[in-house]
Amino acid sequence: MEDELEGFYVSSYSHSGRKGKQYLLTTHFEPTLARTAFPCFDEPAMKATFRLRLLHQPNYTVFFNTEIVDTQTVQLEGGHLKTLSTSETTVPMSTYLVAFVVCDFAVSSVKNDDSSTGGIVVRTVVPEEQNAHTAYALQFGSKVITFFQKFFKVDYPLRKLDMVAVPDFSAGAMENWGIITFRTTTLLYNERESSSEMQEQVATVICE
């Protein structure tokens, strides 16, 4: 595991109701760091489909580029129980857009009103204590998908979009297919305390 904010790396955050640091695992593969997590031809010009499987603690949740289609309980030697989560197959894409996050975050979701696709699930995935500040990003992200589909006349090709706030993140955001990872300050917006400039920044990063 890396701790340099690249590849497949460990991130941490604080929670007022828990002792010590809380940990999560996340990825940042741009431009050629997917090779640090799994064997691949890790070049942006080369595309493939991906179906990911990840073994993790049962009290954590995994988020992939696509929806989880299967979960199984696996008993390891010594009687330890783990969860094996499997994603549905992705669209063809470059390795640097592959992403997965293992965390114990809070999840909020809405479904956009696009009748042509039956609606796309948009979720925010953030530390529990910050979940109250996701409403703006959630509603704006849902509306942006609908707007861009109509503007470009191209349907969004996935069933969902996860927007994940990563406490330790070097970029403003990373446009992984179906699971955009954000620096926490570019996803959260507090209507009572945040400035209009902060609101504009959140909207800009989501659009980009």
Buried (B, 14 or more C-beta within 10 A) or exposed (E): EBEEBBBBBBBEBEEEEEEEEBEBBBBBBBEBBBBBBEEBEBBEEEEEEBEBEBEBEEEBBBBBBBBBEEEEEEEEEEEEEBBBBBBBEBBEBBBBBBBBBBBBBBBBBBEBEBEEBEBBBBBBBBBBEBBEBBBBBBEBBBBBBBEEBEEEEEEBEBBBBBBBBBBBBEBBBBEBBBBBBBBBBBBBBBEEEBEEEBBEBBBEBBEE
